[in-house]
Amino acid sequence: MSNSSKRSTVYFEPEVHQALRLKAAFTHRSVSDLVNEAVRNVLQEDQEDLETFGNRINEPTITYEELLNDLKAHGKL
């Protein structure tokens, strides 16, 4: 952990906390390292999702009703 790290209090469900502590011990890592990695992964997924949304912004859209009608017309419903 670097000197510029910030401290925060996080409340875990008891079972999640136990699993996290066991994983930390098993992998020889700290709970903080595991939590930081998990948060970074979620933020990366969000960034990828936003990029995908941006790439698809110009795609045509249809309403739910139009989708159902199309599925019915093609024998899918």
C-alpha positions, 0 to 999 in steps of 0.5 A: 500500500502506498503512502498516498492510499486513502482509508475508508470503512466498508461494511461486509456481510459476515459471510462475505467478510469471512470469504474475503479474509480466507482468500486473502490468507490463501493468496498471501494478499491483504484484504485491501489489495483484493478489494482494490482489485475488485473495485478496479475491475468493476470500474474497468467494466463500466468504462468498457460498457460506456465505450460500447454504448458510444460505439453503438449510439448511431444504431437504429432502435425499435420499441419493445412492441416492434420487437415483439411484432417482428418476432411474431412475424418471423415465427419466433413467438 
